[in-house]
Amino acid sequence: MERMHIGDLPNLLVQQKLLYPFRKQVGGSVLSAKLALERGWAINIGGGHHCSAEEGGGFCAYADISLCIHFAFVRLNISRVMIIDLDAHQGNGHEKDFGGDGRVYTLDMYNSGIYPFDHVAKKYIDQKVKLDVSSTFYPVLCLLYFFCICFMLELTPVCILEWDKNRRLFGES
């Protein structure tokens, strides 16, 4: 069976059906930063955490989480950001972009047995919560609650939450 590559598709189709929706997700990420500042927190269920400023990854064409954080620092005068990444995969894009930046705290809960296996980016995760496919939903939420409370006792962050767009968490179906 022959596979089609995205470069083989007409540009108009790629722009309208793929890149335009991704750009809307970037707008949603920026809007979440504005709303977090206004209301104290925000959730973004779209976005691409595998893409970094340097390269795309996974199905992520734009580094919207990194762009959003940069926007928050420059335009909204935010001094600290916390990323709570709950997608089934490790969010290696933003981790590479803000590795070593003390203003960005990353809590990443991910299935350690699936893509992307990015050992370089893993070094930049402040709080790693590695799960396997057999993990169930309830303990995950308990862990998330515990880590969030611990973090919030130290500072008041702007939170950007990344969730699996298919409403699956860590390999559940």
mmCIF file of the C-alpha atoms, coordinates in Angstrom:
data_MODEL
# 
_entry.id   MODEL 
# 
loop_
_atom_site.group_PDB 
_atom_site.id 
_atom_site.type_symbol 
_atom_site.label_atom_id 
_atom_site.label_alt_id 
_atom_site.label_comp_id 
_atom_site.label_asym_id 
_atom_site.label_entity_id 
_atom_site.label_seq_id 
_atom_site.pdbx_PDB_ins_code 
_atom_site.Cartn_x 
_atom_site.Cartn_y 
_atom_site.Cartn_z 
_atom_site.occupancy 
_atom_site.B_iso_or_equiv 
_atom_site.pdbx_formal_charge 
_atom_site.auth_seq_id 
_atom_site.auth_comp_id 
_atom_site.auth_asym_id 
_atom_site.auth_atom_id 
_atom_site.pdbx_PDB_model_num 
ATOM 1   C CA . MET A 1 1   ? 0.000   0.000  0.000  1.00 0.00 ? 1   MET A CA 1 
ATOM 2   C CA . GLU A 1 2   ? 1.378   3.384  -1.001 1.00 0.00 ? 2   GLU A CA 1 
ATOM 3   C CA . ARG A 1 3   ? 1.340   6.218  1.522  1.00 0.00 ? 3   ARG A CA 1 
ATOM 4   C CA . MET A 1 4   ? 0.700   9.817  0.520  1.00 0.00 ? 4   MET A CA 1 
ATOM 5   C CA . HIS A 1 5   ? 2.956   12.544 1.879  1.00 0.00 ? 5   HIS A CA 1 
ATOM 6   C CA . ILE A 1 6   ? 1.621   15.958 2.776  1.00 0.00 ? 6   ILE A CA 1 
ATOM 7   C CA . GLY A 1 7   ? 3.924   17.500 0.160  1.00 0.00 ? 7   GLY A CA 1 
ATOM 8   C CA . ASP A 1 8   ? 1.991   15.619 -2.515 1.00 0.00 ? 8   ASP A CA 1 
ATOM 9   C CA . LEU A 1 9   ? -1.271  17.388 -1.638 1.00 0.00 ? 9   LEU A CA 1 
ATOM 10  C CA . PRO A 1 10  ? -2.369  20.646 -3.297 1.00 0.00 ? 10  PRO A CA 1 
ATOM 11  C CA . ASN A 1 11  ? -1.228  23.703 -1.313 1.00 0.00 ? 11  ASN A CA 1 
ATOM 12  C CA . LEU A 1 12  ? -4.775  25.101 -1.109 1.00 0.00 ? 12  LEU A CA 1 
ATOM 13  C CA . LEU A 1 13  ? -5.975  21.899 0.546  1.00 0.00 ? 13  LEU A CA 1 
ATOM 14  C CA . VAL A 1 14  ? -3.072  21.877 3.023  1.00 0.00 ? 14  VAL A CA 1 
ATOM 15  C CA . GLN A 1 15  ? -3.669  25.545 3.891  1.00 0.00 ? 15  GLN A CA 1 
ATOM 16  C CA . GLN A 1 16  ? -7.446  25.301 4.337  1.00 0.00 ? 16  GLN A CA 1 
ATOM 17  C CA . LYS A 1 17  ? -7.813  21.900 5.935  1.00 0.00 ? 17  LYS A CA 1 
ATOM 18  C CA . LEU A 1 18  ? -4.641  21.584 7.972  1.00 0.00 ? 18  LEU A CA 1 
ATOM 19  C CA . LEU A 1 19  ? -2.688  24.771 8.602  1.00 0.00 ? 19  LEU A CA 1 
ATOM 20  C CA . TYR A 1 20  ? -5.652  27.155 9.031  1.00 0.00 ? 20  TYR A CA 1 
ATOM 21  C CA . PRO A 1 21  ? -7.115  25.078 11.916 1.00 0.00 ? 21  PRO A CA 1 
ATOM 22  C CA . PHE A 1 22  ? -3.655  24.861 13.468 1.00 0.00 ? 22  PHE A CA 1 
ATOM 23  C CA . ARG A 1 23  ? -3.351  28.664 13.300 1.00 0.00 ? 23  ARG A CA 1 
ATOM 24  C CA . LYS A 1 24  ? -6.709  28.960 15.068 1.00 0.00 ? 24  LYS A CA 1 
ATOM 25  C CA . GLN A 1 25  ? -5.272  26.791 17.849 1.00 0.00 ? 25  GLN A CA 1 
ATOM 26  C CA . VAL A 1 26  ? -2.390  29.261 18.158 1.00 0.00 ? 26  VAL A CA 1 
ATOM 27  C CA . GLY A 1 27  ? -4.945  32.037 18.608 1.00 0.00 ? 27  GLY A CA 1 
ATOM 28  C CA . GLY A 1 28  ? -6.667  29.934 21.268 1.00 0.00 ? 28  GLY A CA 1 
ATOM 29  C CA . SER A 1 29  ? -3.403  29.543 23.138 1.00 0.00 ? 29  SER A CA 1 
ATOM 30  C CA . VAL A 1 30  ? -2.769  33.284 23.119 1.00 0.00 ? 30  VAL A CA 1 
ATOM 31  C CA . LEU A 1 31  ? -6.365  33.890 24.206 1.00 0.00 ? 31  LEU A CA 1 
ATOM 32  C CA . SER A 1 32  ? -5.885  31.440 27.077 1.00 0.00 ? 32  SER A CA 1 
ATOM 33  C CA . ALA A 1 33  ? -2.929  33.511 28.306 1.00 0.00 ? 33  ALA A CA 1 
ATOM 34  C CA . LYS A 1 34  ? -5.033  36.678 28.242 1.00 0.00 ? 34  LYS A CA 1 
ATOM 35  C CA . LEU A 1 35  ? -7.917  34.961 30.047 1.00 0.00 ? 35  LEU A CA 1 
ATOM 36  C CA . ALA A 1 36  ? -5.572  33.446 32.632 1.00 0.00 ? 36  ALA A CA 1 
ATOM 37  C CA . LEU A 1 37  ? -4.306  36.904 33.474 1.00 0.00 ? 37  LEU A CA 1 
ATOM 38  C CA . GLU A 1 38  ? -7.849  38.264 33.635 1.00 0.00 ? 38  GLU A CA 1 
ATOM 39  C CA . ARG A 1 39  ? -9.435  35.389 35.566 1.00 0.00 ? 39  ARG A CA 1 
ATOM 40  C CA . GLY A 1 40  ? -6.517  33.698 37.325 1.00 0.00 ? 40  GLY A CA 1 
ATOM 41  C CA . TRP A 1 41  ? -6.339  30.541 35.178 1.00 0.00 ? 41  TRP A CA 1 
ATOM 42  C CA . ALA A 1 42  ? -7.225  29.186 31.751 1.00 0.00 ? 42  ALA A CA 1 
ATOM 43  C CA . ILE A 1 43  ? -7.460  25.897 29.910 1.00 0.00 ? 43  ILE A CA 1 
ATOM 44  C CA . ASN A 1 44  ? -6.510  25.295 26.292 1.00 0.00 ? 44  ASN A CA 1 
ATOM 45  C CA . ILE A 1 45  ? -7.594  21.942 24.842 1.00 0.00 ? 45  ILE A CA 1 
ATOM 46  C CA . GLY A 1 46  ? -5.974  22.523 21.457 1.00 0.00 ? 46  GLY A CA 1 
ATOM 47  C CA . GLY A 1 47  ? -2.421  23.181 20.591 1.00 0.00 ? 47  GLY A CA 1 
ATOM 48  C CA . GLY A 1 48  ? 0.777   21.417 19.783 1.00 0.00 ? 48  GLY A CA 1 
ATOM 49  C CA . HIS A 1 49  ? 3.255   20.519 22.462 1.00 0.00 ? 49  HIS A CA 1 
ATOM 50  C CA . HIS A 1 50  ? 5.604   18.525 20.215 1.00 0.00 ? 50  HIS A CA 1 
ATOM 51  C CA . CYS A 1 51  ? 6.597   21.508 18.064 1.00 0.00 ? 51  CYS A CA 1 
ATOM 52  C CA . SER A 1 52  ? 9.435   23.733 19.223 1.00 0.00 ? 52  SER A CA 1 
ATOM 53  C CA . ALA A 1 53  ? 10.621  27.067 17.872 1.00 0.00 ? 53  ALA A CA 1 
ATOM 54  C CA . GLU A 1 54  ? 13.228  25.153 15.850 1.00 0.00 ? 54  GLU A CA 1 
ATOM 55  C CA . GLU A 1 55  ? 11.235  22.230 14.423 1.00 0.00 ? 55  GLU A CA 1 
ATOM 56  C CA . GLY A 1 56  ? 7.839   20.605 14.084 1.00 0.00 ? 56  GLY A CA 1 
ATOM 57  C CA . GLY A 1 57  ? 7.049   17.309 15.697 1.00 0.00 ? 57  GLY A CA 1 
ATOM 58  C CA . GLY A 1 58  ? 4.267   14.762 15.942 1.00 0.00 ? 58  GLY A CA 1 
ATOM 59  C CA . PHE A 1 59  ? 1.207   16.311 14.325 1.00 0.00 ? 59  PHE A CA 1 
ATOM 60  C CA . CYS A 1 60  ? 2.162   19.797 15.524 1.00 0.00 ? 60  CYS A CA 1 
ATOM 61  C CA . ALA A 1 61  ? 2.928   22.436 12.911 1.00 0.00 ? 61  ALA A CA 1 
ATOM 62  C CA . TYR A 1 62  ? 3.178   25.513 15.158 1.00 0.00 ? 62  TYR A CA 1 
ATOM 63  C CA . ALA A 1 63  ? 4.833   25.976 18.543 1.00 0.00 ? 63  ALA A CA 1 
ATOM 64  C CA . ASP A 1 64  ? 1.755   27.639 19.983 1.00 0.00 ? 64  ASP A CA 1 
ATOM 65  C CA . ILE A 1 65  ? 2.493   26.871 23.622 1.00 0.00 ? 65  ILE A CA 1 
ATOM 66  C CA . SER A 1 66  ? 5.954   28.415 23.316 1.00 0.00 ? 66  SER A CA 1 
ATOM 67  C CA . LEU A 1 67  ? 4.527   31.362 21.377 1.00 0.00 ? 67  LEU A CA 1 
ATOM 68  C CA . CYS A 1 68  ? 1.847   31.837 24.006 1.00 0.00 ? 68  CYS A CA 1 
ATOM 69  C CA . ILE A 1 69  ? 4.379   31.852 26.831 1.00 0.00 ? 69  ILE A CA 1 
ATOM 70  C CA . HIS A 1 70  ? 6.609   34.289 24.968 1.00 0.00 ? 70  HIS A CA 1 
ATOM 71  C CA . PHE A 1 71  ? 3.533   36.498 24.371 1.00 0.00 ? 71  PHE A CA 1 
ATOM 72  C CA . ALA A 1 72  ? 2.697   36.336 28.094 1.00 0.00 ? 72  ALA A CA 1 
ATOM 73  C CA . PHE A 1 73  ? 6.211   37.407 29.065 1.00 0.00 ? 73  PHE A CA 1 
ATOM 74  C CA . VAL A 1 74  ? 6.530   40.216 26.508 1.00 0.00 ? 74  VAL A CA 1 
ATOM 75  C CA . ARG A 1 75  ? 3.002   41.609 26.069 1.00 0.00 ? 75  ARG A CA 1 
ATOM 76  C CA . LEU A 1 76  ? 1.266   40.697 29.322 1.00 0.00 ? 76  LEU A CA 1 
ATOM 77  C CA . ASN A 1 77  ? 4.207   41.287 31.700 1.00 0.00 ? 77  ASN A CA 1 
ATOM 78  C CA . ILE A 1 78  ? 3.856   37.820 33.226 1.00 0.00 ? 78  ILE A CA 1 
ATOM 79  C CA . SER A 1 79  ? 6.857   36.808 35.288 1.00 0.00 ? 79  SER A CA 1 
ATOM 80  C CA . ARG A 1 80  ? 6.202   33.059 35.839 1.00 0.00 ? 80  ARG A CA 1 
ATOM 81  C CA . VAL A 1 81  ? 4.256   30.391 33.966 1.00 0.00 ? 81  VAL A CA 1 
ATOM 82  C CA . MET A 1 82  ? 3.297   26.843 34.864 1.00 0.00 ? 82  MET A CA 1 
ATOM 83  C CA . ILE A 1 83  ? 2.564   24.319 32.131 1.00 0.00 ? 83  ILE A CA 1 
ATOM 84  C CA . ILE A 1 84  ? 0.411   21.371 33.181 1.00 0.00 ? 84  ILE A CA 1 
ATOM 85  C CA . ASP A 1 85  ? 0.696   18.963 30.287 1.00 0.00 ? 85  ASP A CA 1 
ATOM 86  C CA . LEU A 1 86  ? -1.807  16.096 30.472 1.00 0.00 ? 86  LEU A CA 1 
ATOM 87  C CA . ASP A 1 87  ? -1.584  14.817 26.934 1.00 0.00 ? 87  ASP A CA 1 
ATOM 88  C CA . ALA A 1 88  ? -0.695  11.147 26.656 1.00 0.00 ? 88  ALA A CA 1 
ATOM 89  C CA . HIS A 1 89  ? 2.669   12.088 25.119 1.00 0.00 ? 89  HIS A CA 1 
ATOM 90  C CA . GLN A 1 90  ? 5.589   13.946 26.624 1.00 0.00 ? 90  GLN A CA 1 
ATOM 91  C CA . GLY A 1 91  ? 5.401   17.611 25.544 1.00 0.00 ? 91  GLY A CA 1 
ATOM 92  C CA . ASN A 1 92  ? 8.910   17.876 24.201 1.00 0.00 ? 92  ASN A CA 1 
ATOM 93  C CA . GLY A 1 93  ? 8.538   21.064 22.113 1.00 0.00 ? 93  GLY A CA 1 
ATOM 94  C CA . HIS A 1 94  ? 7.899   23.597 24.870 1.00 0.00 ? 94  HIS A CA 1 
ATOM 95  C CA . GLU A 1 95  ? 10.284  21.708 27.140 1.00 0.00 ? 95  GLU A CA 1 
ATOM 96  C CA . LYS A 1 96  ? 13.131  22.301 24.680 1.00 0.00 ? 96  LYS A CA 1 
ATOM 97  C CA . ASP A 1 97  ? 12.162  25.940 24.126 1.00 0.00 ? 97  ASP A CA 1 
ATOM 98  C CA . PHE A 1 98  ? 12.141  26.810 27.829 1.00 0.00 ? 98  PHE A CA 1 
ATOM 99  C CA . GLY A 1 99  ? 14.667  24.321 29.185 1.00 0.00 ? 99  GLY A CA 1 
ATOM 100 C CA . GLY A 1 100 ? 16.636  25.996 31.922 1.00 0.00 ? 100 GLY A CA 1 
ATOM 101 C CA . ASP A 1 101 ? 14.338  29.070 32.001 1.00 0.00 ? 101 ASP A CA 1 
ATOM 102 C CA . GLY A 1 102 ? 13.452  29.502 35.666 1.00 0.00 ? 102 GLY A CA 1 
ATOM 103 C CA . ARG A 1 103 ? 10.319  31.462 34.777 1.00 0.00 ? 103 ARG A CA 1 
ATOM 104 C CA . VAL A 1 104 ? 8.647   28.363 33.301 1.00 0.00 ? 104 VAL A CA 1 
ATOM 105 C CA . TYR A 1 105 ? 7.679   25.432 35.520 1.00 0.00 ? 105 TYR A CA 1 
ATOM 106 C CA . THR A 1 106 ? 6.599   22.264 33.692 1.00 0.00 ? 106 THR A CA 1 
ATOM 107 C CA . LEU A 1 107 ? 4.535   19.472 35.166 1.00 0.00 ? 107 LEU A CA 1 
ATOM 108 C CA . ASP A 1 108 ? 4.289   16.761 32.517 1.00 0.00 ? 108 ASP A CA 1 
ATOM 109 C CA . MET A 1 109 ? 2.210   13.632 33.106 1.00 0.00 ? 109 MET A CA 1 
ATOM 110 C CA . TYR A 1 110 ? 2.743   11.259 30.207 1.00 0.00 ? 110 TYR A CA 1 
ATOM 111 C CA . ASN A 1 111 ? 2.772   7.648  29.138 1.00 0.00 ? 111 ASN A CA 1 
ATOM 112 C CA . SER A 1 112 ? 6.467   6.819  29.192 1.00 0.00 ? 112 SER A CA 1 
ATOM 113 C CA . GLY A 1 113 ? 6.063   3.938  26.759 1.00 0.00 ? 113 GLY A CA 1 
ATOM 114 C CA . ILE A 1 114 ? 4.956   5.936  23.701 1.00 0.00 ? 114 ILE A CA 1 
ATOM 115 C CA . TYR A 1 115 ? 6.235   8.685  21.340 1.00 0.00 ? 115 TYR A CA 1 
ATOM 116 C CA . PRO A 1 116 ? 8.364   10.883 21.460 1.00 0.00 ? 116 PRO A CA 1 
ATOM 117 C CA . PHE A 1 117 ? 11.060  9.282  23.672 1.00 0.00 ? 117 PHE A CA 1 
ATOM 118 C CA . ASP A 1 118 ? 12.852  12.658 23.736 1.00 0.00 ? 118 ASP A CA 1 
ATOM 119 C CA . HIS A 1 119 ? 15.541  12.203 26.390 1.00 0.00 ? 119 HIS A CA 1 
ATOM 120 C CA . VAL A 1 120 ? 17.003  15.671 25.829 1.00 0.00 ? 120 VAL A CA 1 
ATOM 121 C CA . ALA A 1 121 ? 13.685  17.408 26.521 1.00 0.00 ? 121 ALA A CA 1 
ATOM 122 C CA . LYS A 1 122 ? 12.993  15.185 29.547 1.00 0.00 ? 122 LYS A CA 1 
ATOM 123 C CA . LYS A 1 123 ? 15.895  16.871 31.335 1.00 0.00 ? 123 LYS A CA 1 
ATOM 124 C CA . TYR A 1 124 ? 13.903  20.119 31.313 1.00 0.00 ? 124 TYR A CA 1 
ATOM 125 C CA . ILE A 1 125 ? 10.722  18.800 32.951 1.00 0.00 ? 125 ILE A CA 1 
ATOM 126 C CA . ASP A 1 126 ? 10.476  20.187 36.476 1.00 0.00 ? 126 ASP A CA 1 
ATOM 127 C CA . GLN A 1 127 ? 7.952   17.601 37.662 1.00 0.00 ? 127 GLN A CA 1 
ATOM 128 C CA . LYS A 1 128 ? 7.861   14.334 35.697 1.00 0.00 ? 128 LYS A CA 1 
ATOM 129 C CA . VAL A 1 129 ? 4.957   12.002 36.264 1.00 0.00 ? 129 VAL A CA 1 
ATOM 130 C CA . LYS A 1 130 ? 5.649   8.933  34.123 1.00 0.00 ? 130 LYS A CA 1 
ATOM 131 C CA . LEU A 1 131 ? 2.692   6.615  33.750 1.00 0.00 ? 131 LEU A CA 1 
ATOM 132 C CA . ASP A 1 132 ? 2.147   3.428  31.850 1.00 0.00 ? 132 ASP A CA 1 
ATOM 133 C CA . VAL A 1 133 ? -0.800  2.257  29.788 1.00 0.00 ? 133 VAL A CA 1 
ATOM 134 C CA . SER A 1 134 ? -2.357  0.453  32.755 1.00 0.00 ? 134 SER A CA 1 
ATOM 135 C CA . SER A 1 135 ? -2.827  3.709  34.729 1.00 0.00 ? 135 SER A CA 1 
ATOM 136 C CA . THR A 1 136 ? -6.437  4.609  35.432 1.00 0.00 ? 136 THR A CA 1 
ATOM 137 C CA . PHE A 1 137 ? -8.096  8.006  35.338 1.00 0.00 ? 137 PHE A CA 1 
ATOM 138 C CA . TYR A 1 138 ? -8.831  8.560  39.044 1.00 0.00 ? 138 TYR A CA 1 
ATOM 139 C CA . PRO A 1 139 ? -5.279  8.180  40.405 1.00 0.00 ? 139 PRO A CA 1 
ATOM 140 C CA . VAL A 1 140 ? -4.060  10.491 37.641 1.00 0.00 ? 140 VAL A CA 1 
ATOM 141 C CA . LEU A 1 141 ? -6.387  13.254 38.798 1.00 0.00 ? 141 LEU A CA 1 
ATOM 142 C CA . CYS A 1 142 ? -5.318  12.678 42.399 1.00 0.00 ? 142 CYS A CA 1 
ATOM 143 C CA . LEU A 1 143 ? -1.679  13.026 41.421 1.00 0.00 ? 143 LEU A CA 1 
ATOM 144 C CA . LEU A 1 144 ? -2.419  16.159 39.405 1.00 0.00 ? 144 LEU A CA 1 
ATOM 145 C CA . TYR A 1 145 ? -4.277  17.731 42.314 1.00 0.00 ? 145 TYR A CA 1 
ATOM 146 C CA . PHE A 1 146 ? -1.445  16.939 44.707 1.00 0.00 ? 146 PHE A CA 1 
ATOM 147 C CA . PHE A 1 147 ? 1.279   18.390 42.473 1.00 0.00 ? 147 PHE A CA 1 
ATOM 148 C CA . CYS A 1 148 ? -0.759  21.520 41.693 1.00 0.00 ? 148 CYS A CA 1 
ATOM 149 C CA . ILE A 1 149 ? -1.377  22.241 45.367 1.00 0.00 ? 149 ILE A CA 1 
ATOM 150 C CA . CYS A 1 150 ? 2.317   21.769 46.156 1.00 0.00 ? 150 CYS A CA 1 
ATOM 151 C CA . PHE A 1 151 ? 3.285   24.134 43.377 1.00 0.00 ? 151 PHE A CA 1 
ATOM 152 C CA . MET A 1 152 ? 0.681   26.798 44.171 1.00 0.00 ? 152 MET A CA 1 
ATOM 153 C CA . LEU A 1 153 ? 1.884   27.019 47.752 1.00 0.00 ? 153 LEU A CA 1 
ATOM 154 C CA . GLU A 1 154 ? 5.136   28.414 46.375 1.00 0.00 ? 154 GLU A CA 1 
ATOM 155 C CA . LEU A 1 155 ? 3.804   30.912 43.812 1.00 0.00 ? 155 LEU A CA 1 
ATOM 156 C CA . THR A 1 156 ? 0.772   32.016 41.813 1.00 0.00 ? 156 THR A CA 1 
ATOM 157 C CA . PRO A 1 157 ? 1.234   30.872 38.222 1.00 0.00 ? 157 PRO A CA 1 
ATOM 158 C CA . VAL A 1 158 ? -0.580  31.408 34.988 1.00 0.00 ? 158 VAL A CA 1 
ATOM 159 C CA . CYS A 1 159 ? -1.558  27.875 33.956 1.00 0.00 ? 159 CYS A CA 1 
ATOM 160 C CA . ILE A 1 160 ? -1.690  26.540 30.422 1.00 0.00 ? 160 ILE A CA 1 
ATOM 161 C CA . LEU A 1 161 ? -3.297  23.116 30.399 1.00 0.00 ? 161 LEU A CA 1 
ATOM 162 C CA . GLU A 1 162 ? -2.729  20.666 27.564 1.00 0.00 ? 162 GLU A CA 1 
ATOM 163 C CA . TRP A 1 163 ? -5.183  17.788 27.257 1.00 0.00 ? 163 TRP A CA 1 
ATOM 164 C CA . ASP A 1 164 ? -5.425  15.001 24.721 1.00 0.00 ? 164 ASP A CA 1 
ATOM 165 C CA . LYS A 1 165 ? -7.824  16.319 22.078 1.00 0.00 ? 165 LYS A CA 1 
ATOM 166 C CA . ASN A 1 166 ? -9.567  12.927 21.835 1.00 0.00 ? 166 ASN A CA 1 
ATOM 167 C CA . ARG A 1 167 ? -10.392 13.102 25.554 1.00 0.00 ? 167 ARG A CA 1 
ATOM 168 C CA . ARG A 1 168 ? -8.109  10.158 26.189 1.00 0.00 ? 168 ARG A CA 1 
ATOM 169 C CA . LEU A 1 169 ? -5.465  10.269 28.834 1.00 0.00 ? 169 LEU A CA 1 
ATOM 170 C CA . PHE A 1 170 ? -2.369  8.106  28.875 1.00 0.00 ? 170 PHE A CA 1 
ATOM 171 C CA . GLY A 1 171 ? -3.548  5.391  26.504 1.00 0.00 ? 171 GLY A CA 1 
ATOM 172 C CA . GLU A 1 172 ? -7.071  4.952  27.872 1.00 0.00 ? 172 GLU A CA 1 
ATOM 173 C CA . SER A 1 173 ? -9.870  4.324  25.382 1.00 0.00 ? 173 SER A CA 1 
# 
